């Protein structure tokens, strides 16, 4: 399973184009589409070439399934993947986003203060931690034209149980009318379940894919989502199909990203990558890249994901773990209000452990 993921990283580097993304103000190398499919009968797709603590993506999934839109409950569980996006939205609402630009020392300093206040000041967090009507809020509270809310999750669960052959088992979070209110438009925006006999599959479509940090979370989350829905409906969780569109690796900000603005540098990097014959060569390329490229600026360390990608490619994939639902009789709509590790257990997870923590683009 992890090999599919490594194939994705290789294709981005070999076939990808370098570009600039205005929202994050970072450079990327990317491709326009990639498809993968994971057979859950062969194991659970939690990445093994680096450690992805399952609690983190699993808690985010439960947060989505509850229909929440504030980061506070995630922060309280020490899950901080959305905090920078909430801060970015907070600055825009206060009219401070140009005064405190991304990647500046001032932004980093103010973000530290903001993060502490979110942790310790519930009243502040109630307003400043709001992300707008993102993801799960659309799943559970889609607004109709008459003001009535529609619960897409409940509708999908009922449809799977009562009319399994239907092609309407869909969760859509791309609400055009609400996009401007969101801290970030949904990256995975389309989830569709398909039932064939006793088997159920999930296909997810993703408009934007941070392939180093985001993709491993997406794999784990939606494989768990499929497993929980299958258990609820008395079906066998079979394939998680993952379709990504703008599929990229972040290259950080200037001065580090200046390396990638030079086409000769890009061509030389790709040529060296093409000539790799064994896993140790990835680390040699990593060393060469770090010597050739400028240092990352203070406060922007680890925003360039390429060194992490190369190190990860140097790791041999290990056997996939397995997932166990602790209490299969517990209804899904009750389970999502419990700590996730009281609901599921990941067994035989033995990833490579190394300093793999990069910084997420906000």
SULBEL-V690042 format. One record per helix or strand of 3 or more residues. SS is the DSSP state (2 for helix, 1 for strand). FROM is the first residue (numbers start at 1). TO is the last residue. If there is no record, write none. Layout:
# SULBEL-V690042
SS_FROM_TO, SS_FROM_TO
This chain:
# SULBEL-V690042
2_2_15, 1_17_21, 1_26_31, 1_34_39, 2_40_42, 2_54_65, 2_72_75, 2_83_93, 2_105_120, 2_122_128, 2_135_141, 2_152_162, 1_170_172, 2_176_181, 1_188_196, 1_199_210, 2_214_233, 1_236_251, 2_258_261, 2_263_274, 2_279_292, 2_306_313, 1_321_325, 2_332_335, 2_340_342, 1_344_347
